[in-house]
Amino acid sequence: MERHRDERKKQPRVKPTAPQTPAAAVPHGIAPRNEDPFFHSGMLYQNAGNLPAAAACFNRSLQRKPSPEAFTQLGSVLGLMGDLDAAITQCRKAVDLNPEFGVAWNDLGFYYIEKHSYDDAEKCLQKAISARIPGPQAQIYYNLSRCQASRGMVGAALSAIENSLLHDPKAKRAREVRDELARFLH
């Protein structure tokens, strides 16, 4: 019995290159429209926190066939790795490919907020709201609220956070922000 354990330890571990991803593993509203197996592997690696492997998979997916989903997810991974400029570049490629892809506009807005470029952030978030391929509406309005609050537009920020809560009434952080903004106004 002990010999079998030792033999298993010596066998090389093979990383999956193209497994199928269940729809539930797809984050923030990106429908599994992208059938590329490398895209799906990238989603699995990203969800597992293996960002370098996720980036490699999304790059492979983009080499096979550029898609707004893969550009956006690569941007997300790069943003999580701290490279906001590269994340912005990838999301710009996504909206160049499909200007109606709301997820990419939302992510752009988020990155611009992080860079304190509030005018750019608000423009992107407004495009996310009106996009024909919608992104995560609760998140978009939450980001818009952050942007407007950072610019001192408390009334507009309160309105945006109320819209966020219309889309996700259970969002604890959005309720906390709403309460903070309401206290500030009164």
C-alpha positions in Angstrom: 0.0 0.0 0.0 2.8 2.4 0.9 4.5 1.8 -2.4 1.4 3.0 -4.3 1.4 6.3 -2.5 5.0 6.9 -3.3 4.3 6.1 -7.0 1.4 8.6 -7.1 3.7 11.3 -5.6 6.2 10.8 -8.4 3.6 11.2 -11.2 3.6 14.7 -12.8 0.6 16.9 -12.2 -1.1 17.9 -15.4 -2.8 21.3 -15.5 -6.1 21.3 -17.4 -5.9 23.3 -20.6 -9.5 23.4 -21.7 -12.1 22.1 -19.4 -15.8 23.1 -19.7 -17.0 25.7 -17.2 -20.4 25.5 -15.6 -22.5 28.6 -16.1 -22.6 29.2 -12.4 -18.8 29.8 -12.4 -19.1 32.8 -14.6 -18.8 36.0 -12.6 -20.7 39.3 -12.8 -23.2 38.6 -15.5 -21.0 37.5 -18.4 -23.2 34.9 -20.2 -21.2 31.9 -21.4 -21.4 33.1 -25.0 -17.8 32.6 -25.5 -17.4 28.9 -26.3 -13.6 29.0 -26.5 -12.2 26.3 -24.1 -9.3 28.6 -23.1 -11.8 31.3 -22.1 -13.5 28.8 -19.9 -10.2 27.6 -18.4 -9.3 31.3 -17.7 -12.6 31.7 -15.9 -11.8 28.6 -13.7 -8.3 29.8 -12.9 -9.6 33.3 -12.2 -12.3 32.0 -9.8 -9.7 29.8 -8.1 -7.4 32.9 -7.6 -4.6 31.7 -10.0 -4.3 35.0 -11.9 -1.2 34.3 -13.9 -2.7 31.1 -15.3 -6.0 32.9 -16.0 -4.2 35.6 -17.9 -2.4 33.0 -20.0 -5.6 31.3 -20.8 -7.4 34.6 -21.8 -4.4 35.5 -24.0 -4.6 32.1 -25.7 -8.4 32.6 -26.2 -7.7 36.0 -27.7 -5.1 34.6 -30.1 -7.6 32.1 -31.3 -10.5 34.6 -31.7 -10.7 38.1 -30.2 -13.9 38.6 -28.2 -15.1 41.4 -25.9 -15.6 38.8 -23.1 -12.0 37.6 -23.2 -10.6 41.2 -23.4 -12.8 42.2 -20.4 -11.8 39.2 -18.4 -8.1 39.7 -19.2 -8.5 43.3 -18.1 -10.1 42.1 -14.9 -7.2 39.7 -14.1 -4.7 42.5 -14.9 -6.6 44.9 -12.6 -6.6 42.3 -9.8 -2.9 42.0 -10.3 -2.6 45.8 -9.8 -1.9 46.9 -13.4 -4.8 49.3 -13.9 -3.4 50.8 -17.1 -3.2 47.4 -18.7 -6.7 46.6 -17.5 -8.0 49.8 -19.1 -6.2 48.9 -22.3 -7.9 45.5 -22.5 -11.3 46.8 -21.7 -10.9 49.5 -24.4 -10.2 46.7 -26.8 -13.4 45.0 -25.7 -15.5 48.1 -26.3 -13.7 48.8 -29.6 -14.8 45.3 -30.6 -18.4 45.7 -29.3 -19.4 49.2 -28.0 -22.6 47.7 -26.6 -20.8 45.4 -24.1 -21.9 46.8 -20.8 -19.6 44.7 -18.6 -16.5 46.2 -20.2 -17.9 49.8 -19.8 -18.5 49.0 -16.1 -15.1 47.7 -15.6 -13.6 50.7 -17.3 -15.6 53.0 -15.0 -14.3 51.0 -12.0 -10.6 51.3 -13.1 -11.0 55.1 -13.7 -12.5 55.5 -10.2 -9.5 53.7 -8.8 -7.2 56.1 -10.7 -9.3 59.1 -9.5 -10.3 60.0 -13.1 -13.9 60.6 -12.2 -15.0 62.3 -15.5 -13.8 59.3 -17.5 -15.4 57.0 -15.0 -18.8 58.6 -15.2 -18.8 58.6 -19.0 -18.0 54.9 -19.0 -20.6 54.1 -16.4 -23.3 56.0 -18.3 -22.4 53.9 -21.4 -22.6 50.8 -19.2 -26.1 51.8 -18.1 -27.3 52.3 -21.7 -25.5 49.4 -23.3 -27.7 46.9 -25.3 -25.7 44.0 -23.8 -26.2 44.9 -20.2 -23.7 44.5 -17.5 -24.4 43.9 -13.8 -26.8 46.8 -13.2 -26.5 46.8 -9.4 -22.7 47.0 -9.7 -22.8 49.7 -12.3 -25.0 51.9 -10.2 -22.9 51.2 -7.1 -19.8 52.3 -9.0 -21.6 55.4 -10.3 -22.5 56.2 -6.7 -18.8 55.9 -5.7 -17.8 58.1 -8.6 -20.4 60.8 -7.8 -19.7 60.8 -4.1 -16.0 61.2 -4.8 -16.9 64.3 -6.8 -19.0 65.7 -3.9 -22.3 65.1 -5.8 -24.0 63.5 -2.7 -27.6 63.8 -4.0 -26.6 62.2 -7.3 -24.6 59.5 -5.4 -27.7 58.8 -3.2 -29.9 58.4 -6.3 -27.4 56.0 -7.9 -27.1 53.9 -4.8 -30.9 53.7 -4.6 -30.9 52.4 -8.2 -28.2 49.8 -7.2 -30.5 48.6 -4.5 -33.4 48.3 -6.9 -31.4 45.7 -8.8 -30.0 44.0 -5.7 -32.0 44.8 -2.5 -29.9 42.5 -0.4 -26.6 44.2 -1.1 -25.3 44.9 2.4 -22.6 47.4 1.4 -24.9 49.3 -0.9 -27.4 49.7 2.0 -24.6 50.9 4.3 -23.5 53.5 1.6 -27.1 54.6 1.2 -27.4 55.2 4.9 -24.1 57.1 5.1 -25.1 59.3 2.2 -28.6 59.9 3.6 -27.0 60.9 7.0 -24.7 63.3 5.2 -27.6 65.0 3.5 -29.7 65.4 6.7 
